[in-house]
C-alpha cells in the first residue's frame, strides 16, 4: 500500500479514484463490470458494490440495462468548481478573449499534470471549429505546443518519466525521446514551442509557457489551420501571443492573490 508523507493510503479511496479516472479516460466508450474489475484487479462483487454506491451519488451513470457504466454528472460539477475556484484561470480569461479577438484563431490555456497537459480554458475560432479543443481534454505533453513549451522549462533530467519510444498522435509526432529533446532545445532558444501538425493533422500550434511558476506549469497556445498560415501570419501570431503572455504574467505574479496558495 502506498504511503505519502508517512500516512498510509486509504485503499477504498484509492480504488474509487482509480475507477473514476478509468471511466473518465474512456470518454464516449462505456465499460462493462467485467472490464472494470479486470482493469483494476478487484473482484466483480466488490466492483459492483462500488459502482452501485457511485451511481446512487451521481458520480457514475449506467444505461437502462444496468450493464454499461460511464462517468456521471457529479464529475462535471466538481470539474467546473475547480475551474471557477482557480485564480489563475480566472485571471487569464480576459486575455484569452483578447488574443482570440486579435487573431481570430483558437486559443488555449492548459496545465501540466505529470506527463500530460490538461486544457482548462479554450476560445474557439469562429472560422474553424473542431470537437477536440474542449476543456478537460488531456494529451501527452510531447504531442503539442502547449506541452512542449512546458517541458522546455525543465532541464532534460527533470522531465516527466517517458519511454525512449513515444506514442504518436499523427505521423508528425516525435517518435523518440532523443528527437523530442532536440526539439526542446530549439524551443528554449526560440522562446516558444511550435507544433507543426504533431497533435492534429492540418493544425499548427504555437505554445508559450507562463512563467509565474518556476518551472512553469501553465501555458497558452494559438492553433491555426495550415491553410491560413503564411510567414507573415506566423510572425503576427507569435507577436500577439508574446504580448498576451506578458500581460497574464503581470496580473498573476508568483505567489500573489488572496486565499490559499495551491500547489500546481
C-alpha positions as CSV (number, residue, x, y, z in Angstrom):
1,X,0.0,0.0,0.0
2,X,1.4,3.4,-1.0
3,X,2.4,5.9,1.7
4,X,2.5,9.7,1.4
5,X,4.4,11.7,4.0
6,X,4.2,8.8,6.4
7,X,0.4,8.4,6.0
8,X,-0.8,5.2,4.5
9,X,-3.1,5.5,1.6
10,X,-6.8,4.6,2.2
11,X,-7.3,1.6,-0.1
12,X,-11.0,2.1,-0.7
13,X,-10.5,5.8,-1.5
14,X,-7.7,5.0,-3.9
15,X,-9.8,2.4,-5.7
16,X,-12.6,4.9,-6.0
17,X,-10.4,7.4,-7.6
18,X,-8.8,4.8,-9.9
19,X,-12.3,3.8,-11.1
20,X,-13.4,7.4,-11.8
21,X,-10.2,8.1,-13.7
22,X,-10.6,5.0,-15.7
23,X,-14.2,5.8,-16.7
24,X,-13.3,9.4,-17.5
25,X,-10.4,8.2,-19.7
26,X,-12.8,6.0,-21.7
27,X,-14.7,9.1,-22.9
28,X,-17.7,8.0,-25.0
29,X,-16.9,4.3,-24.6
30,X,-18.9,2.9,-21.7
31,X,-17.5,-0.1,-19.7
32,X,-18.9,-3.3,-18.5
33,X,-18.5,-4.7,-15.0
34,X,-16.1,-7.4,-16.1
35,X,-13.8,-4.9,-17.9
36,X,-13.6,-2.6,-14.9
37,X,-13.0,-5.4,-12.4
38,X,-10.2,-6.9,-14.6
39,X,-8.6,-3.5,-15.3
40,X,-8.4,-2.6,-11.6
41,X,-7.7,-6.1,-10.4
42,X,-10.6,-6.4,-7.9
43,X,-13.4,-9.0,-7.5
44,X,-16.5,-8.3,-9.5
45,X,-18.7,-8.3,-6.3
46,X,-16.5,-5.5,-4.9
47,X,-16.6,-3.6,-8.1
48,X,-20.4,-3.9,-8.4
49,X,-20.8,-2.6,-4.8
50,X,-18.6,0.3,-5.5
51,X,-20.3,1.1,-8.8
52,X,-23.7,1.0,-7.1
53,X,-22.6,3.5,-4.4
54,X,-21.2,5.9,-7.0
55,X,-24.3,5.6,-9.2
56,X,-26.5,6.5,-6.2
57,X,-24.4,9.6,-5.6
58,X,-24.2,10.6,-9.2
59,X,-20.5,10.0,-9.9
60,X,-21.2,7.1,-12.2
61,X,-24.1,6.5,-14.6
62,X,-25.5,3.3,-16.1
63,X,-27.7,2.5,-19.1
64,X,-31.2,1.2,-18.9
65,X,-30.0,-2.4,-18.9
66,X,-27.7,-1.7,-15.9
67,X,-24.8,-3.4,-17.7
68,X,-22.8,-0.4,-19.1
69,X,-21.1,2.3,-17.0
70,X,-19.8,5.8,-17.6
71,X,-18.7,8.9,-15.8
72,X,-21.5,10.7,-14.0
73,X,-22.7,14.3,-13.8
74,X,-21.1,14.9,-10.4
75,X,-17.7,14.7,-12.1
76,X,-18.6,17.6,-14.3
77,X,-19.9,19.7,-11.4
78,X,-16.6,19.1,-9.5
79,X,-14.5,19.9,-12.5
80,X,-16.4,23.1,-13.1
81,X,-15.9,24.0,-9.4
82,X,-12.1,23.6,-9.9
83,X,-12.1,26.0,-12.8
84,X,-14.3,28.5,-11.1
85,X,-12.1,28.5,-7.9
86,X,-8.7,28.7,-9.7
87,X,-7.5,32.3,-9.5
88,X,-5.1,31.8,-12.4
89,X,-7.7,30.6,-14.8
90,X,-10.0,33.5,-13.8
91,X,-7.2,36.0,-14.3
92,X,-6.2,34.6,-17.7
93,X,-9.7,34.5,-19.2
94,X,-9.9,38.2,-20.3
95,X,-6.6,37.9,-22.1
96,X,-7.6,34.7,-23.8
97,X,-10.6,36.7,-25.1
98,X,-8.2,39.5,-26.2
99,X,-5.9,37.0,-28.1
100,X,-9.0,35.4,-29.7
101,X,-10.3,38.8,-30.8
102,X,-6.9,39.9,-32.1
103,X,-6.1,36.8,-34.1
104,X,-9.4,35.1,-34.8
105,X,-7.9,31.7,-34.1
106,X,-8.3,29.1,-31.4
107,X,-6.7,30.0,-28.1
108,X,-5.9,27.5,-25.2
109,X,-4.9,27.7,-21.6
110,X,-3.5,24.4,-20.1
111,X,-1.7,23.0,-17.1
112,X,0.9,20.3,-16.8
113,X,-0.2,17.3,-14.9
114,X,2.5,14.7,-14.6
115,X,3.4,13.8,-18.2
116,X,0.3,15.3,-19.7
117,X,-1.3,18.7,-20.3
118,X,-4.9,19.3,-19.3
119,X,-6.9,22.0,-21.1
120,X,-8.5,24.4,-18.6
121,X,-9.9,27.1,-21.0
122,X,-10.4,27.4,-24.7
123,X,-11.6,30.2,-27.0
124,X,-12.6,28.6,-30.3
125,X,-12.0,30.2,-33.7
126,X,-15.3,31.2,-35.4
127,X,-13.9,30.1,-38.7
128,X,-12.6,26.6,-37.8
129,X,-14.5,24.7,-35.1
130,X,-13.2,21.3,-34.0
131,X,-14.5,19.0,-31.3
132,X,-11.0,18.2,-30.0
133,X,-10.3,21.5,-28.3
134,X,-12.6,21.1,-25.3
135,X,-11.9,21.9,-21.7
136,X,-10.8,18.9,-19.7
137,X,-9.0,17.3,-22.7
138,X,-5.8,15.5,-21.7
139,X,-2.9,15.0,-24.0
140,X,0.7,13.6,-23.6
141,X,2.9,16.7,-23.1
142,X,5.2,15.7,-26.0
143,X,2.4,15.8,-28.6
144,X,1.7,19.5,-29.0
145,X,2.9,23.1,-28.5
146,X,1.4,23.6,-25.0
147,X,3.2,20.5,-23.6
148,X,6.5,21.2,-25.4
149,X,6.5,24.8,-24.1
150,X,6.2,23.5,-20.5
151,X,8.7,20.6,-21.0
152,X,11.3,23.1,-22.3
153,X,11.1,24.9,-19.0
154,X,12.7,21.9,-17.3
155,X,16.2,20.6,-17.7
156,X,16.3,17.3,-19.5
157,X,16.9,15.1,-16.5
158,X,13.9,16.6,-14.7
159,X,11.4,15.9,-17.4
160,X,8.4,13.6,-16.6
161,X,9.2,10.0,-17.0
162,X,8.8,8.9,-20.6
163,X,10.0,5.9,-22.6
164,X,12.6,6.1,-25.4
165,X,9.8,5.4,-27.9
166,X,6.9,7.9,-27.7
167,X,3.2,7.5,-28.5
168,X,2.2,9.2,-31.7
169,X,-1.0,11.2,-32.4
170,X,-0.1,11.9,-36.0
171,X,2.8,10.8,-38.3
172,X,4.5,14.1,-37.4
173,X,4.6,13.5,-33.6
174,X,8.0,12.9,-32.1
175,X,8.7,9.2,-32.1
176,X,11.7,9.1,-29.8
177,X,12.9,10.9,-26.7
178,X,16.1,11.9,-28.5
179,X,14.0,13.7,-31.2
180,X,11.9,15.4,-28.5
181,X,15.0,16.6,-26.6
182,X,16.4,18.1,-29.7
183,X,13.2,20.0,-30.3
184,X,13.0,21.2,-26.7
185,X,16.5,22.7,-27.2
186,X,15.1,24.7,-30.1
187,X,12.1,25.8,-28.0
188,X,14.4,27.2,-25.3
189,X,16.4,29.1,-28.0
190,X,13.3,30.4,-29.7
191,X,11.3,31.2,-26.5
192,X,8.2,29.4,-27.6
193,X,7.1,26.0,-28.9
194,X,5.8,25.1,-32.4
195,X,3.7,22.1,-33.2
196,X,3.5,21.5,-36.9
197,X,0.7,19.0,-37.3
198,X,2.1,16.9,-34.4
199,X,-1.2,16.8,-32.4
200,X,-3.8,17.2,-35.2
201,X,-3.2,17.0,-38.9
202,X,-3.8,20.3,-40.6
203,X,-3.2,22.3,-37.5
204,X,-0.1,24.3,-36.4
205,X,0.2,25.3,-32.8
206,X,2.3,28.0,-31.0
207,X,2.9,27.4,-27.3
208,X,4.1,29.9,-24.6
209,X,4.9,28.9,-21.0
210,X,3.6,31.2,-18.3
211,X,6.5,31.8,-16.0
212,X,4.8,32.9,-12.8
213,X,5.9,29.5,-11.5
214,X,9.4,28.1,-11.7
215,X,9.4,25.8,-13.5
216,X,6.2,26.8,-15.3
217,X,3.1,24.6,-15.0
218,X,0.7,26.7,-17.1
219,X,0.9,27.6,-20.8
220,X,-1.1,29.3,-23.5
221,X,-1.3,28.5,-27.2
222,X,-2.7,29.5,-30.5
223,X,-3.9,26.8,-33.0
224,X,-4.1,27.7,-36.7
225,X,-5.1,25.7,-39.8
226,X,-2.2,25.2,-42.1
227,X,-4.3,26.6,-45.0
228,X,-4.3,30.0,-43.2
229,X,-0.7,30.1,-42.1
230,X,1.7,32.3,-44.0
231,X,5.1,33.6,-42.9
232,X,3.6,37.0,-42.1
233,X,0.7,35.4,-40.3
234,X,3.0,33.3,-38.2
235,X,5.0,36.4,-37.2
236,X,1.8,38.2,-36.2
237,X,0.6,35.2,-34.1
238,X,3.9,35.0,-32.2
239,X,4.0,38.8,-31.5
240,X,0.4,38.8,-30.2
241,X,0.9,35.7,-28.1
242,X,4.1,37.0,-26.5
243,X,2.2,40.2,-25.6
244,X,-0.7,38.2,-24.1
245,X,1.8,36.0,-22.1
246,X,3.4,39.2,-20.7
247,X,0.0,40.6,-19.7
248,X,-1.1,37.3,-17.9
249,X,2.3,37.1,-16.1
250,X,1.8,40.7,-14.9
251,X,-1.6,40.1,-13.4
252,X,-0.7,36.7,-11.9
253,X,2.7,37.3,-10.4
254,X,4.3,34.4,-8.5
255,X,2.8,33.8,-5.0
256,X,0.2,36.6,-5.4
257,X,-3.5,36.6,-4.8
258,X,-5.7,36.1,-1.8
259,X,-6.7,32.9,-0.2
260,X,-4.6,29.7,-0.1
261,X,-1.7,29.3,-2.5
262,X,-2.5,26.0,-4.1
263,X,0.2,23.6,-5.3
264,X,0.0,23.2,-9.0
